[in-house]
Amino acid sequence: MNTPETSTASHVADPLRTDAAPEAAAPPRDFPIQRGCPFAAPPEYDALRTHDPVARVTLPTKKEAWAVTRYDDVRELLSDPRVSADIRRPNFPALGEGEQEAGARFRPFIRTDAPEHTKYRRMLLPVFTVRRVRAMRPAVQARVDEILDAMLAAGGPADLVSAYANAVSTSVICELLGIPGENLEFFRDVTRISGSRNSTAEQVAEALGGLFGLLADLVGKRREEPRDDLISKLVTEQLVPGHVTMDQLLSTLGITINAGRETTTSMIALSTLLLLDQPELREELRRDPSLMPAAVDELLRVLSVADSIPLRVAAEDIDLSGRTIPADDGVIALLAGANHDPEQFDEPERVDFHRTDNHHVAFGYGVHQCIGQHLARLELEVALETLVRRVPTLRLAGDRDDVVVVKHDSATFGLEELKVTW
């Protein structure tokens, strides 16, 4: 890795630094940084944003990279064509030992650059347009009601993560692709292993191998008998004509499932916890359901569950906030840092469903902005509105600290378990 350098521009002394000379570069800090409150970015982000907005960090892999925390810098970085998302680059800032090796092998399109990334994005884009997603609302509502009926019929206490959040997000993406959804926990287990920073490359490969085996069987069936689903569409329009190989198709389907269900699962569960902690917000939504779209965007901003998903490598020297990120260095655009930047959002820690000009970056920014963001918003609106409306007595089952397990070792921040009753 190139030796990180600072520019000659002056900067404010960082109170977190251990060296005496204000002109010297701060020593690398360990990253990732754990949250204190589950509804806010780590407090250290505020200090970094103010004093060291482009900071050197040491990753769990022992590599060094740069962490970017300012809103304007994050947007500039993610829209800069000199920044690469190619996971095969030696200094790609993977946060887990097995992440880069497995990613280089399976080549998820979100970890590629143009023209490869553009090709796969165009394959999927027609399915995730605003118009197409809007037409899905009745089906999503029916599925959410069915899942909630089952949870209520089983009686409390229940784990809202598995019984509702995971069931909703996994069912919706499986139905879109045309995958039988009998074993919803299977997909959760695959994501838990493949998205964990503690998983080895072998463990990730084994988990994804099980998923790809299931998908390969379905691809074979859809080749023989196409249906009205995404797998059939990609088989007939991309695989059969030879535009993609089987391995490329399986990788594209796999990342669509993992990305499509994990962030939404985390958002449903964590949003529910926030509404339980702040009942005045839940009551506001109950009184005025028309607030739900704005509420979802505010929750996306505040919670920023995909905080460190945008991992990049500088293909050339890049200047940001008085620092130079040398070519070939890894860089992480921190979405929670940007979404809690007081220069962009007034009182960023406050949850305000009436916030105007909420141009958050919870779905990333630039050419890699989440392709499924419209579907994610729809799922969140329906899942949260239905829960608020139909279960007004929803509450935690037991002491809060005992029933909530926060995921700090996952690529997506969220809850492993949320015990509730009603």
Residue pairs with C-beta under 8 A, 6 or more apart in sequence:
1 63
1 64
1 90
1 91
1 328
1 329
1 330
2 326
2 327
2 328
2 329
3 326
4 25
4 56
4 64
4 66
4 325
4 326
4 329
5 25
5 324
5 326
6 23
6 24
6 25
6 322
6 323
6 324
7 319
7 322
7 323
7 324
9 322
10 23
10 322
11 22
11 51
11 52
11 322
12 50
12 51
13 22
13 51
14 26
14 47
14 51
14 52
15 47
15 51
16 26
16 29
16 44
16 47
16 48
16 51
16 52
17 26
17 27
17 52
18 26
18 27
19 26
19 27
25 56
26 52
26 55
26 56
27 56
28 56
28 57
28 58
28 64
29 44
29 55
29 56
29 57
29 58
30 57
30 58
31 57
31 58
31 59
31 65
31 67
31 95
31 332
32 60
32 95
32 197
32 308
32 408
33 42
33 44
33 45
34 42
34 408
35 41
35 42
35 406
35 408
35 413
36 42
36 43
38 270
38 273
38 303
38 404
38 406
38 413
38 415
39 270
39 274
39 277
39 302
39 303
39 349
39 351
40 302
40 336
40 340
40 349
41 304
41 307
41 334
41 336
41 337
41 339
41 340
42 336
45 69
45 334
45 336
45 337
45 340
46 340
48 55
48 67
48 69
48 337
49 69
49 70
49 337
49 341
53 68
53 69
53 70
53 73
53 320
53 321
53 323
54 66
54 67
54 68
54 73
54 320
54 321
54 322
54 323
54 325
55 66
55 67
55 69
56 64
56 65
56 66
56 67
57 64
57 65
57 66
57 67
57 332
58 64
59 65
59 93
59 94
59 95
59 330
60 95
60 96
60 97
60 197
61 94
61 95
61 96
61 97
61 100
63 91
63 93
63 94
63 330
64 329
64 330
65 91
65 93
65 329
65 330
65 331
65 332
66 323
66 325
66 329
66 330
66 331
66 332
67 331
67 332
67 334
67 337
68 74
68 77
68 320
68 331
68 332
68 333
68 334
68 337
69 334
69 337
69 338
69 341
70 321
70 337
70 338
70 341
70 343
71 337
71 338
71 339
71 341
71 343
71 344
71 345
71 361
72 343
72 344
73 320
73 321
73 338
74 310
74 333
74 334
74 335
74 337
74 338
74 361
74 365
75 338
75 361
75 365
75 366
76 320
77 83
77 312
77 318
77 320
77 331
77 333
78 310
78 312
78 333
78 361
78 364
78 365
78 366
78 368
78 369
79 365
79 366
79 367
80 318
80 366
82 314
82 315
82 316
82 318
83 312
83 313
83 314
83 315
83 318
83 331
84 113
84 312
84 313
84 314
84 315
85 110
85 111
85 112
85 113
85 117
85 311
85 312
85 313
85 368
86 92
86 111
86 112
86 113
86 313
87 94
87 99
87 100
87 103
87 104
87 107
87 108
87 111
87 112
87 311
88 104
89 313
89 328
90 328
91 313
91 328
91 329
91 330
92 100
92 103
92 111
92 311
92 313
92 330
93 311
93 312
93 313
93 330
93 331
93 332
94 100
94 103
94 311
95 197
95 308
95 311
95 411
96 196
96 197
96 198
96 199
96 411
97 197
97 199
97 200
97 201
98 199
98 200
98 201
98 202
98 203
98 204
99 197
99 199
99 204
99 411
101 201
101 204
102 194
102 201
102 204
102 205
102 208
103 111
105 201
105 205
106 205
106 208
106 251
106 254
107 248
107 251
108 251
108 252
108 254
108 255
109 116
109 117
109 120
109 121
109 251
109 252
109 255
110 117
110 255
110 259
110 368
111 311
112 120
114 367
117 367
117 368
118 367
120 248
120 252
121 367
121 371
123 234
123 238
123 244
123 252
124 230
124 252
124 256
124 371
125 371
126 132
127 176
127 230
127 233
128 371
128 372
128 373
128 374
128 375
129 374
130 374
133 374
133 375
133 378
134 378
136 176
136 375
136 378
137 378
137 382
139 175
140 172
140 378
140 379
140 382
141 382
141 386
143 168
143 171
143 172
143 175
144 168
144 382
144 383
144 386
145 386
147 163
147 164
147 167
147 168
147 171
148 164
148 386
148 387
148 390
148 391
150 163
151 158
151 160
151 163
151 164
152 391
152 422
154 163
156 397
156 420
156 421
156 422
157 397
157 398
157 419
157 420
157 421
158 164
158 397
158 419
158 420
158 421
159 417
159 418
159 419
159 420
160 269
160 272
160 418
160 419
160 420
161 265
161 269
161 415
161 416
161 417
161 418
162 184
162 185
162 188
162 417
164 268
164 269
164 383
164 387
165 264
165 265
165 266
165 268
165 269
165 272
165 383
165 418
166 184
166 185
166 188
166 261
166 265
167 184
168 264
168 265
168 268
168 379
168 383
169 260
169 261
169 262
169 264
169 265
169 268
169 379
170 181
170 184
170 187
170 188
170 261
170 265
171 181
171 184
172 260
172 264
172 375
172 379
173 256
173 257
173 260
173 261
174 180
174 181
174 184
174 187
174 257
175 181
175 229
176 229
176 230
176 260
176 375
177 229
177 230
177 231
177 253
177 256
177 257
178 218
178 222
178 227
178 228
178 229
178 230
178 231
178 232
179 214
179 215
179 218
179 231
179 257
186 210
187 211
187 257
187 261
188 261
188 265
189 207
190 207
190 208
190 210
190 211
190 257
190 258
191 258
191 261
191 262
192 410
193 199
193 203
193 204
193 206
193 207
194 204
194 207
194 208
194 258
195 258
195 262
195 410
195 411
195 412
196 409
196 410
196 411
197 409
197 410
197 411
198 409
199 207
208 254
211 254
211 257
212 250
212 254
215 231
215 250
215 253
215 254
216 246
216 250
218 231
219 231
219 235
219 239
219 246
219 249
219 250
222 229
222 231
222 232
222 235
222 236
223 235
223 239
223 240
226 232
226 235
226 236
230 256
231 253
234 244
234 249
234 252
234 253
235 249
237 243
238 244
238 249
239 245
239 246
239 249
244 252
256 372
259 370
259 372
260 372
260 375
260 376
262 411
262 412
262 414
263 305
263 306
263 370
263 376
263 412
264 376
264 379
264 380
265 414
266 303
266 305
266 407
266 412
266 413
266 414
266 415
267 299
267 300
267 303
267 305
267 376
267 380
267 414
268 379
268 380
268 383
268 384
269 414
269 415
269 418
270 303
270 305
270 413
270 414
270 415
271 299
271 303
271 380
271 384
272 384
272 387
272 394
272 418
272 420
273 404
273 415
273 418
274 281
274 299
274 302
274 303
274 351
275 281
275 282
275 285
275 384
275 388
276 282
276 394
276 395
276 396
276 420
277 400
278 351
281 295
281 351
281 353
282 388
284 291
284 353
285 291
285 292
285 295
285 353
285 384
285 385
285 388
286 388
286 389
286 392
289 385
289 388
289 389
291 353
291 354
292 381
292 384
292 385
293 377
293 381
294 353
294 354
294 355
294 358
295 353
295 384
296 377
296 380
296 381
296 384
297 358
297 360
297 377
298 351
298 352
298 353
298 355
298 358
299 351
299 380
300 360
300 362
300 363
300 377
300 380
301 339
301 345
301 358
301 360
301 362
302 339
302 340
302 348
302 349
302 351
303 362
303 413
304 335
304 336
304 339
304 340
304 360
304 362
304 413
305 362
305 412
305 413
305 414
306 335
306 362
306 363
306 364
306 370
306 411
306 412
306 413
307 334
307 335
307 336
307 337
307 413
308 332
308 334
308 335
308 411
309 335
309 364
309 411
309 412
310 332
310 333
310 335
310 364
310 368
311 330
311 332
312 330
312 331
312 332
312 333
313 328
313 329
313 330
313 331
314 325
314 326
314 327
314 328
314 329
314 330
314 331
315 327
315 328
316 327
317 324
317 325
317 326
317 327
318 324
318 325
318 331
319 325
325 331
333 365
335 361
335 362
335 364
338 344
338 360
338 361
339 345
339 348
339 360
339 361
339 362
340 348
340 349
341 348
342 348
344 359
345 355
345 358
345 360
363 369
363 370
363 373
363 376
364 370
370 376
387 394
391 422
393 422
394 420
394 421
394 422
395 420
395 421
395 422
396 403
396 418
396 419
396 420
396 421
397 403
397 419
397 420
397 421
398 419
403 417
403 418
403 419
404 415
404 417
404 418
405 415
405 416
405 417
406 413
406 414
406 415
406 416
407 413
407 414
407 415
407 416
